[in-house]
């Protein structure tokens, strides 16, 4: 069992609060991604879990052990560093064996486990070489193999793919996912790449300014961002946000946005009723917008600004009043800049947010 | 236009090489002449122009120099002083260098500055009061007290070089070792130290040469236990020209050999990165 419990963790660097009162429970064998822009405190939190930087206050449990004051070597963790941190003076074999040697594992077991880890990462024929004699991508594999060979209960990864070129990163991402399914460790994975987070994580903890804003499954984080920041940080293109006014239409609530009259789902009605004076923000993903060719009651009126053919689809930038909206249209659609179009979205695909705080309104 | 720029580039390169050759000759010619005179016949030292090659080649002059009074003993003294200096300055200087490279502590920059500023005192000014103290403490005229002095002279260099050596080793490596089961000290022993070893070796070799060549403090702080430079300076002043050349050559050789070894690290020290 290696559940990680992070309780009220706080860490300050000079005047900067890198982690402010963080609480997070990572389940046994869960793949948790810490996602956020640079400087959000995700690496600080990871290093806090590793014990490389002592935390200022709060406590961290791994399994049932309070590891808050334990040095890294007593925390039953392994870590993959952004720079790989492969030891240049040791062969690849000895690099992978390093943790096992420190645990005084018997020689033949070391050999067995190193070879198994090398096999897993397909670097068996590199074992006799030195790190300077292999490529960056291979060094990255060595770093992962070294962490896996230790068979620790917790595997920490600090942006392990960010130093690889785009193609290699894509390949390694899928491979990491395959590998880590087989490994029985709890994984904490730090990245600033939202696609990596979506593709790898069981859950994603989105961080900003030292706090966790939302922690949920990738689909939930993508479909139901807790606030405007998350909606625009995750997903490509970012979520569209539009102003809306709330009206009463007889006994029903009605939202006016971009010239459309939208009927919100009945579950939202009572909350939206309170927003009649302040208005509401609508969050809509580009792929949830349908382009219709003629005016409809529930369709927003817009004018095409830019058409970007992306192969799989065409990305449209549409002006709805003075607001820009990104829309995914079919690859074979023929839109011209300046053309008037109408945009529709199913009301259950629309997220409703508070105008002032940018927080999602609870259903 | 293109031709002109390629011409000026060639000219620039020729001038650079010419200057480099000139500087090299400035240093190499005296060394060569010393060598020629040290291995030539005694009389050849007085001839002009000097023969280009020591003909007939003889080690007679060298042998005579080595056998003359006190030379062997002073070589012993020199080696002892240099070795003690090397050990002491490494033991004291390397941890200090490591601390500067790895830890951020208040007063770090001030410490670095103070370390360097100790070199701004002229050795002579340091040596005379020190001689007085050594006499008072009964340590005067001993290779050990001279080694202490040389350690003090070598330390700034040792500290700065080792700190740059350790700073060039990524901290990540030690951290990775810590996550793999090492304590901080074990991580240093197993990762940083082996990686720093070539650089540390260079620093110690340089310390050795520094002590081997040092003459001011040696002359003031020793009387009977002269080191080789001190002996050469005081005794050979009164001896014949060929023996002076022999002495000079004998002094020079170890330094040249050491410089050959540590050249790479010295260049690194001045900010040039060599792979």
Interface residues (C-beta under 8 A of the other chain):
Chain A: X50 X52 X71 X72 X73 X77 X78 X79 X81 X83 X85 X87 X88 X89 X98 X99 X102 X103 X146 X150 X156
Chain B: X170 X172 X173 X175 X176 X177 X178 X179 X180 X181 X182 X183 X184 X186 X191 X194 X195
